[in-house]
Every structure is written in structure tokens, then in C-alpha cells.
Amino acid sequence: MKINKTFQRNIIGLYGDRGKLWLNQLPKLLKEFEQMLDIHIHPSFDNLSFNYVAPCTLADGSHAVLKCVVPNKELITEIAALKHFNGNGSAKLIRSDSEFGWVIIERLEPGVLLSSIKDDEITTRIFVNIMQQLHKPIKMDNEFPTIETWLKGFERLHQEFNGGTGPFPSEFVDCAEKLSKELLLSSRKRVLLHGDLHHYNILSSKRDNWLAIDPKGVVGEPEYEVGAFMKNPMPELMFLSHVEKLLARRIDIIAEMTGFDRQRLLAWSFVKAMLTAWWCYEGKIDGIKILLSYAEVLKSLIEGKNKL
């Protein structure tokens, strides 16, 4: 079994010694899962990042996907989100066990990533269609975290740097905090969000053209959902010569299709960029510098500095 270095680094960065132990035990765990679940696990997909993901064959001969992770709270909410979506806009949940850290989901075939489509207008419209399928009202007494909980990341940022902002420009952090407070105060509709809906989490499917995978499961207003899509595919996005025009056009398309306010979409996208940069720091993951460059472009769009 081959495991790439990026995957190993990410797991150890997030989980420390517990991650090292899990990586060492992974080959044994996979053999145990095969026997316990009566499945055959095939070699993993390429480019593993934070989860061990591999195609598998079930006892009845049908195809599925096994996802193994270090047991964590996010897996619990992912499983709950898959149950809530129930195959509408997302892959179907087949079996799961959050305590042992595994989930089996429907295999999406042919399974081409949305990132493979080079026409950005088409990818944006596909994203919006999936987003609208996923977003449904949810009861107040639910088991999911909220956007407010996620935004406490900025409090941890200040604590980490004794009230300062460390490698993060104070102007950017201040702006993200100010915008997030304004957005939350004026927020109305709340739904269950995917939480990480972007080019690498939307795959082609014979069942319904395109479907989402790997939901985080977080409650908030629908406009928050655009943040993950807007910053992808990363880092390729930031190598484009006219990235500001592309981002502005994405916002226009999303606003046109949904009726969402353009400035609100930009604001949430900026907040998401800064929050993601902080999560990269927490998880010892590369990408902070390019995320800050991306956030700078968004800030200019928010302030109307770019003449498009």
C-alpha cells in the first residue's frame, strides 16, 4: 500500500502522535474492514489529502467507495449531512461507523472532477445547481455546528499571537472580523450547508449528471456556501492573468441564478478565505501565502478598486 508524503504530512499536522499511530495501523485496519464489512478494497485513489479513500466492491458485486479517517467530530457531521441530503445533490450514504472512522458511499461514475471542465461559466452554473439541490431548511434542534462556531477561529488566531495577528495582515483580519459580524447580524435564512463545496468535491455521475461528495455539514445562510467554490481550483486559480475578472464574473453568475446580493457573496468569500488561511496555520498545511494573495483580490473587488 502506497501513501503519498502530502497525505502523511497532513495527517500528522492535524492529529500529531494520534495521526502517526493511525497511519502505522492503517494497513491492518483496511484488512480488518474487508473482513468485517465483507468488501474488497481496491488501491486508493491518487492524490490523497486528508482521508484514505479507495474504491471497493461490496458483497453483492456493486461498486462503492470506502473512506477511512482518524476518528473525529467532522466525520460524525459528515455522516449526518449525507443522511440529511439523502442522495439529493450528493452521493448516497451506504454504511458508516464514526467510532471506527469509516464510511462507505455510492461510487459516482464516471466520477470526473468538476475541475476538469475548463469553461468557468459552465463550472459555476453546475456549482449553483448542486448548491440549490443541497440547501434545505433544517430544524433548530439539529446536531450540526454553525457558521458562528467556525468563525471562532479568529478568536483562536488572536490568542495564538497574544492579541496580534502574526503572519496574517492585521488589516485583512480586522476586515474579515468586521464583515463576519455584519453578515451574521443581517443573516436570515438558515440551511444545512455542504461547507466545502468546490471543484474537487463535485463529480460527474450517471445517476444525476453531477453530485457532491465530502460534506462538512454546517448550519448557516446559503450565501456562505460560495466561499469554497470561489477560491478554487487552488493554486491554479491564482496563476491566471485576469483572476479578478474571473472572480467578478463568477459572482455575477451566482447572483443572477440565485438572487443573492453580489456584495454579500464577495464578503462571505473574503471571510472564508481568511478563515481557511487560519485553518491552514492550525493544521500546519501549506497554502497560507497564496490564500492571502487571493484574499487581497477579493478585498479590492469588495472596495471597488478593480476597474473591470
N, C-alpha and C positions, 0 to 999 in steps of 0.2 A: 504494500500500500504506500503510494507516494503522497506526501503532504508538502505543499509549497511553503517557502520560507515566510511569505507575507502572511499566510494563514496562521502559521505558528507564532509569528511576532504579534499579530493582532490578538490572538487568544491569550498569550502571556501578558500583553499590555493591559488587557481588560480584566483578567482574573488572577494574575500573579501566580503564586505557587499552586493554587487550585487549578489554574489553566494548564500548568506544566503537568500536573498529575493526570488531568483528563486526557491530554494529548498522548501521554505514555500508555494509558489504559484503552485508548480508542480502538486499536485493532482487536483487543479482547472483547470490548463492548459490542462491536459490529458482529462478531461471531455469535455472541450471546443473543443479540437481537434477531439474527437469522433463525436460530433455533426456537426462540421464544415466540416469534411472530409468524413463523412458517413462511419466510420470504427468502428470496435470493437477492443479495445486494451486489450490484454491478460496480465497476470502477467509478469513482466520483467524477462529477463534472469538473471541467477546468476552472482555473481562477477562483478557487475557494477564498473567501474573505473572512467571515466571522462564524460560519456554520459549516459543518461537514454535510454536504448534500450529494446524494447519489441516486441514480435510477435504480429501481428494484422491481422484481417480479413477484406478484402475490401468489398465494396457493392456487387460486383459480386461473392463473396464467395471465391475468390482466397487468398492465403496466402502471406503475406509481412512482413516487419519489419519496425517499427517506431523508429526513433532515435530523441531524444529531447536533446537540449543543451542550455546552456546560449548563446544567440546570440553573435557571434564573427566572426572575419575575416576568421578563419580557416574553418568555415562551408561554407563560400562563395567559397573558393578554393576547398573544398571537392566536392561540388555540380558541380562546373565547371570541375573538374577532372573526375567525374563519367560520365558527358556528353561527355567528350573527349574520354574516354575509350570505351563508348558505349557498355558495356557488353562483350568486348573482354578482357578476363583475369580478369574481375571483375564483381561483382553483378551489375545488371541494375538499373538505377535510374527510379523511377515511378513518384513521385511528390516531390516537395520541396518548402520551403519558408525560406530563410536565415534570413529575418527580424524577423520572429516569432520563429526561431530556431528549425525547424523540417525538417526531410527528411524521405521519405518512399522509401525503396529499395526492390528489389526482395529478397525473402527469400530463402536462399541456404539450400537445403535439400539433404541428412540427416544433413548437417551442422556440421560435425565432424571437430574439430580443427586439424590443421597440427601437433600441439604439441603432439597429441595422438599417432603418429607414433614413435616408439622407435628406428627404424633403421635410424641413422643420415644421411647415404648416400642417402637413399630414400628421406628423407625430403629436403635435399639440392638440389637434382635433380628436385623435384617438384617446389621448390622455383625458381630455374633458369628458368624453363619452363614458370612459371607465369610472371616472370620479363621480359622475352623476348617478351611475348604477349603484355604486357603493354607499352613497350618502343617504341614510335613512334615519328618521328620528329614533331616539333611544330613551328608555325610561330613566328617570332621575336616579333611582337606586340601582345603579349598574356597578360592575366590578372593574371598570377601566380607569386609568389615570386621566388627568385633564391637562389641557394646554397650560393652565396655571401651574400645575405641578412641574411640568417640563421647564417652564420659564424660571423656576427657582435655580436653574443652572447659573444665572447671572449672579445670584447671591453667593453661590459657591465660588464663582470666579473672584469676587471681591475678597472673600475670606482667604482664598489661596494666596492673594497678593497683598494681604494686610490692608485692605481697603482700596488698593490701587487696581490696575488692570494688566500689569505685567507686559507680555508681548503684544497685547491687544490694544490698538489705538484707543485712548480714552474717549475721543470724540465719537468713535464708532459704537463703543459700549454704551455711552450715555444716550446716543441716538436710539439704539436698539431697546434700551430700557424705557425710554420716554414713549416710543412708538408702541411697545407692547402694552404699557399701561393704558394708553389712549384706546387701543384696539379692544382690549378686554372690557373697558368701561362702556364702549359703544356696541359690544357684541350682543346679538340677539339669538338667532337660530343656532342650536347646538345639535350636532350629529356625531355618530361614531365615524371617525376618520381612519383611513388606512395608516397615515402617519409617516409613510416613507414611499410615496407613490411616484415613481420616476421611470426613466428609460430602461433600467436594468431589472425592474420589478413588474414589468408588463410584457407578457409573452403571447405569441400567436397561438391560437387554439382552433382545432376543427369544430369544437363544440360551440364557440361563440366568438369567432374572429380573434379577439384579444381579451386576455384576462389577467388579473393581478395576482401576484404571489407575495409572500413575506410581509403581511400586515403587522404593524406595531400595535394598533388598537389604542386610540386616544380620543377623548371627547373634546370637541371644540367647534368653532364655527367653520363652515365649509371653506371659506377663503384661505384658511391656514394651509390647506392641503396643497396649494400650488407651490409652496416653498421648495419642496424636494425636487419637483419637476423642473422648476426654473433654473436650478443650479447644476443641472445635468445635461448631457453627459460630461462629467468632470474627470480629468482635467482638460479634455479635448475642447470643451466649450471656450475656455479662456485663450486658446490658441487661434481663435477665429479673428480675422481682421476687423470685422464690424460687429462685435459681440453686443454692443449697446443697441444697435438697430434690431438684431435678432431678438433680444430680450424684450424690447419695446413692442415688437410685433407679436410675440407670444402673449404678452399682457393684453394687447388689443383683441386677439382671437378669443382668449379666455373670457374677457369681459363681454364680448359680443355674444358668445354662446351661452353664458350663464346669467348675465345681467349684473354681475358683481362690479363693484366700484373699482376703477382702474388704480387709483391711489392706494386703496386698501390692499389690493393684491401686491403692489410693489412694496408696501410697508411690511406685510407679513413675510414676503420673500427676503427682505433685508434682515428682519428679526431671525428668521430661520437660518440664514447664512451665518450670522454671528453666534447663534446658539450651537450650530454644527461645528463651528471653529472651536468653541469651548469644549464640546464633547470630544473633539479630536485631541485636545490637550489632555483631558481627563483620561482618555483611553490610550495615550501615548501613540497616537496614529498620525501618520504624515498627512499633510494637506492644509495646514493652517494658513500658510503664506498665500496659496492660490485662492483660498476661500476669502481671505481679506481683500485680495485684488478684485474678486467678483463682487464683494460687498461694496467696494468703492464705486464700481459701475452702477450698481443699484441705487446707491445714495445720490449719485449725480442725476439719475433718472427721476428719483423722488423730488429732488430740488429743482428739476427742470433745467439743469446746466447743459445737458447734451442737446444740441440742435440736430434733430434727426431729419 
